Each structure stands twice: as C-alpha cells, then as structure tokens.
Amino acid sequence: MEHLPIQSGWQNVYNTMSIRIIQGPHAQSPDTEVLRHLQQRANAAGRTLELCPCGCLPELIDQIRATEADSTEFMLLDLGDLAYQAKIHPEAGLDGALDELSTPYVEVHEESGAELDHPAGFHHAPIATVIIHGDIGSSYHIGLGIALRQLSLQQAA
C-alpha cells in the first residue's frame, strides 16, 4: 500500500503525520483539488495530513492498527464502499481494531446508512460521524475541521 501525504509531489514522508485519512475504495473519491485544500488547512494549523487509500477491509483494519505505532494524533475514517462489507463481516475485526484505538477519530461518509453500528460495550466510538449525502468532499472538510479543533483544544490544555 502506498501512503500519500497530501502535498505537491505526493512525496512519502513518514513519522511526521499528525492527521491520517484512512480511505476505503469509492465510486467517486474526493478530487485532487479537495485534497489539496484539506492539506492547506492542515498546514495552516501546523499539522500534516496523510492519505492512506485501502482497497479491501483487511488492509483498512491494518491501517487502523498501524495508527497506534506512528505519530498520528487524529484519524478521519472513510470506509467508502467497504461499509457494507464491514457490517456483514464482524469477524473481520474492524470493531476490535477501533475499540483498541487510542487515537481520536471522526467517521466521514457520503451516504446515510454507511455509518458504523458500535456494539454495546464499545469503548472507543468516534468523536463525530459526518454524513453529507453525495458529497464526500464536504464530509472531509467538516471532519478535518473537527480534528483541527480537537487538536487545538488538546494543545491548549
């Protein structure tokens, strides 16, 4: 899997990421202009942004687990077309990976019904779930705004 810091040149830069977008496959992914604007917002706030596109559910789960091992301070989780698969295959371990996660996160979606159902006893639910029907780019913008606000509050504390 290729990790793509969202910046000109798409250079891989590890151990400097503060916000990670874990993205499942989409029929329509956010366009380059949306991603560039997200990067500009993160940079203006003194943060970096990393896009981790995932093609399958096990890969997405591996990326969630890898978030604990690096410098990620916040995560945006976009299941994309894997939302249905995650719901019908709980044995795949997505709930467990999220429950073990200490990094705060926001779920972002482009359609209602794609959000995760968190089982009873779930310890680590998202800070927010953002759903803008038919506009994943707007969901990303709102999710990033929440992430930047949370990180700013943590830094001020």
Stockholm file with secondary structure:
# STOCKHOLM 1.0

chainA/1-157         MEHLPIQSGWQNVYNTMSIRIIQGPHAQSPDTEVLRHLQQRANAAGRTLELCPCGCLPELIDQIRATEADSTEFMLLDLGDLAYQAKIHPEAGLDGALDELSTPYVEVHEESGAELDHPAGFHHAPIATVIIHGDIGSSYHIGLGIALRQLSLQQAA
#=GR chainA/1-157 SS CCCEESSTTCCCCCSCCSEEEEECCCSSCCCHHHHHHHHHHHHHTTCCEEEEECSSHHHHHHHHHHGGGSSCCEEEEECGGGHHHHHHCGGGSHHHHHHHCCSCEEEEESSTTCSCCCCTTCSCCCSEEEECTTCHHHHHHHHHHHHHHHHHHHHHC
#=GC SS_cons         CCCEESSTTCCCCCSCCSEEEEECCCSSCCCHHHHHHHHHHHHHTTCCEEEEECSSHHHHHHHHHHGGGSSCCEEEEECGGGHHHHHHCGGGSHHHHHHHCCSCEEEEESSTTCSCCCCTTCSCCCSEEEECTTCHHHHHHHHHHHHHHHHHHHHHC
//
